[in-house]
Amino acid sequence: MEAYGSTCSIKRISPGIVVKEPLQFKQRGLANKVTRCFSVEPLILEQLGPHPRIVQYLGRCERGILLGEATYGDLQTYLDDNNPSITPIQRLEWCRQAAEAIVHAHNCGVVHSDLRPKNFLVHETSKGNRDLLLCDFGGATCAELDLDGGCLPDGPFYNPALGVESVPALDIFSLGSLFYTVITGHWPYRSSTRPFSTIDEKIQYEREVQTMIEEKIFPDVASLLGGDIILGCWTMKFVSAEEVLDALDGVGQITRISSRPCPLYGEKAGDDVRIMLE
């Protein structure tokens, strides 16, 4: 297995273990940014320690870091490939697990600063259970360690009103857009799940999204499972990740009854699934 991100390569070196290494860039500014991220990430992972919602950190190597391999890759790809078959209860559980990861990070004094589906991994922790692991901490900050990876989210995962400083509220806003994507299968302000066909298309989308967020015009979430929580993250109703997690715990339950349209993504929920909100 070998995969590439915008700044790194990820290669399997033995069963269950991958090495993440920086790509080489001639442009000095980009090269310095990558070097900075790779110096920050292992220190952040050491600060976080072992946790069931954080990618397993196995130490440093010559040019990069060693990590536990996730069974099904990143969440964005998993959603793109499997969206129609993902159950409502699995979606809700993933939202809760994402919040758990951020609660732990914030309790350790870490702000991730780049929450999006690509930075969560889907891993089979036990047979039949597909759980989320938060990864990619190269852009994170930790005031206690005087670390700043210098990254911010983009598109619908960033609120311009929060400025350019990485603060917990930044992660909480991003959680709202992450939850929306998990529940619907697509990013906020988009109906398509396909990748952007051109850079210009992506830039235009991000400009439109930032305008909408600045004007506090958010997608309609009234019919979505946990819609009030998504909106609460976007409108900064929640002051801590713990409050988000508590709200998710109170969302509701899935009860088996006769078929009905699914308010998660507008399709039939199956022969016997219905969302029951408390």
DORO-199991 format. One record per residue (C-alpha): y, x, z negated; residue in one letter. Coordinates in steps of 0.05 Angstrom, whole numbers, padded with zeros to 5 digits, always signed. Each point is the difference from the previous one (the first is absolute). Layout:
YXZA...
***
This chain:
+00000+00000+00000M+00069+00025+00019E+00065-00039-00002A+00073+00016+00008Y+00063-00027-00032G+00071+00014+00019S+00001+00065-00041T-00072+00015-00018C-00072+00004+00021S-00058-00027-00040I-00070+00028+00010K-00066-00012-00033R-00028+00065-00027I-00060-00028-00038S-00027-00070-00016P+00053-00038-00038G+00052+00056+00002I+00058+00010+00049V+00053+00054+00006V+00071-00020+00014K+00040+00055+00034E+00071+00003+00028P+00013+00001+00074L+00041+00057+00027Q+00070-00015+00027F+00049+00046+00036K+00060-00041-00020Q+00024+00032-00065R+00025-00063-00034G-00065-00037+00011L-00042+00060-00019A+00038+00007-00065N-00009-00074-00015K-00075+00005+00010V-00004+00062-00044T+00039-00036-00054R-00047-00060+00002C-00062+00043-00005F+00029+00037-00059S+00017-00066-00036V-00064-00039+00013E-00050+00040-00041P+00047+00003-00059L+00010-00075+00003I-00075-00012+00004L-00011+00045-00060E+00053-00040-00038Q-00035-00065+00018L-00070+00025-00019G-00064-00038+00016P+00010-00075+00008H-00041-00053+00036P+00060-00020+00044R+00021+00071+00020I-00034+00042+00053V-00046+00051-00031Q+00033+00069-00005Y-00048+00058+00002L+00047+00059-00001G+00036+00047+00048R-00027+00042+00056C+00029+00055+00044E+00046-00044+00042R-00004-00069-00030G-00032-00044-00052I-00070-00029-00010L-00008-00075-00008L-00055-00050-00007G-00017-00035+00066E+00011-00075+00005A-00057-00040+00031T+00042-00043+00047Y+00063+00041+00012G+00070-00027-00010D+00019-00072-00015L+00044-00010+00062Q-00056+00018+00047T-00049-00042-00040Y+00046-00061+00004L+00011+00010+00075D-00075+00005+00013D-00027-00053-00048N+00056-00049-00016N-00036-00065+00020P-00060+00016-00045S+00037+00020-00063I-00007-00054-00053T+00058-00027-00040P-00030+00025-00065I-00005+00070+00029Q+00073-00002+00021R+00022-00022-00069L-00042+00054-00033E+00031+00053+00045W+00070-00023-00021C-00020+00006-00072R-00030+00069+00011Q+00062+00024+00035A+00042-00023-00059A-00049+00035-00048E+00011+00066+00038A+00076-00006-00007I-00004-00019-00073V-00039+00064-00013H+00047+00042+00043A+00062-00026-00035H-00031+00009-00068N-00010+00073+00019C+00072+00007+00021G-00016+00000+00074V+00034-00041+00054V-00041+00000+00064H+00060-00013+00046S-00040-00017+00063D-00043-00061-00013L-00030-00030+00063R-00071-00020+00022P-00012+00068+00032K+00006+00032-00068N-00056-00040-00033F-00073+00015+00013L-00058-00049+00002V-00060+00028-00038H-00068-00029-00018E-00001+00019-00073T-00065-00039-00011S-00045-00038+00048K+00038-00056+00032G+00066+00015-00036N+00057+00025+00044R+00056+00024-00044D+00069+00031+00012L+00020+00071-00017L+00073+00022+00004L+00009+00066+00038C+00053+00044+00034D+00044+00023-00058F+00036+00054+00039G+00065-00040+00000G-00005-00022-00073A+00047+00018-00057T-00011+00017-00072C+00062+00014-00043A-00042+00030-00057E-00026+00054+00047L+00066+00005+00040D-00038-00018+00064L+00029-00037+00059D-00038-00004+00065G+00062-00027+00034G-00031-00061+00034C+00020-00073+00004L-00038-00059+00031P+00021-00028+00067D+00002-00068+00034G-00016-00060-00045P-00022+00044-00058F+00070+00025-00014Y+00060-00036-00030N+00066+00034+00020P+00034-00030-00062A-00041+00050-00042L+00033+00060+00032G-00034+00066+00013V-00024+00015-00071E-00074-00011-00016S-00002-00049-00058V-00055-00047-00024P+00036-00059+00031A-00012+00032+00068L-00076-00004-00010D+00005-00071-00026I+00038-00023+00063F-00052+00035+00043S-00056-00035-00037L+00029-00067+00024G-00006+00021+00072S-00068+00031-00012L-00025-00066-00031F+00028-00039+00059Y-00037+00045+00048T-00066-00005-00039V+00005-00076-00005I+00021-00014+00072T-00029+00060+00037G+00066+00020+00031H+00066+00032-00022W+00059-00042-00022P+00045-00023+00058Y-00058+00010+00049R-00052-00048+00025S-00040+00051+00038S-00050+00048-00030T+00001+00046+00060R+00032+00069-00006P+00070+00010+00028F-00006+00016+00074S+00060+00047+00001T+00044+00038-00048I+00059-00042+00023D-00037-00064-00019E-00013+00028-00070K+00072+00022-00008I+00026-00068+00022Q-00047-00035-00049Y+00022+00044-00057E+00074-00013+00015R-00011-00075+00001E-00041+00003-00064V+00052+00040-00038Q+00054-00050+00021T-00042-00058-00025M-00015+00034-00066I+00073+00019-00010E+00018-00073+00010E-00057-00021-00047K-00034-00040+00055I-00074+00005-00015F-00061-00030+00035P-00022-00069-00024D-00055+00012-00051V-00002-00070-00032A-00070-00015+00028S-00030+00068-00014L-00046+00017-00058L+00045+00036-00049G+00062-00015+00042G+00044-00005-00062D-00022+00070-00020I+00014+00028+00068I+00070-00030-00001L+00009+00024-00072G-00013+00071+00022C+00049-00006+00058W+00055-00032-00043T-00010+00049-00057M-00021-00055-00048K-00050+00049-00030F+00027+00059-00039V-00067+00036-00008S-00066+00006+00035A-00033-00027-00062E+00037-00066+00010E-00026-00003+00072V-00071+00012-00024L+00006-00053-00054D+00025-00050+00052A-00059+00015+00045L-00048-00012-00057D+00029-00070-00006G+00001-00018+00074V-00063-00042+00003G-00072-00002+00018Q-00044-00012+00060I-00043-00062-00005T-00057-00019+00047R+00012-00069+00031I+00004-00030+00070S+00035+00034+00057S+00076-00002+00008R+00053+00042+00036P+00009+00066-00036C+00072+00012-00024P-00012+00075+00003L+00002+00010+00075Y-00002-00069+00032G-00074-00003+00017E-00059-00039-00027K-00022+00028-00066A-00074-00014+00015G-00046-00056-00021D+00013+00003-00074D+00062+00040-00019V+00065-00027-00026R+00058+00032-00037I+00015-00031-00067M+00067+00019-00030L+00008-00005-00075E
***
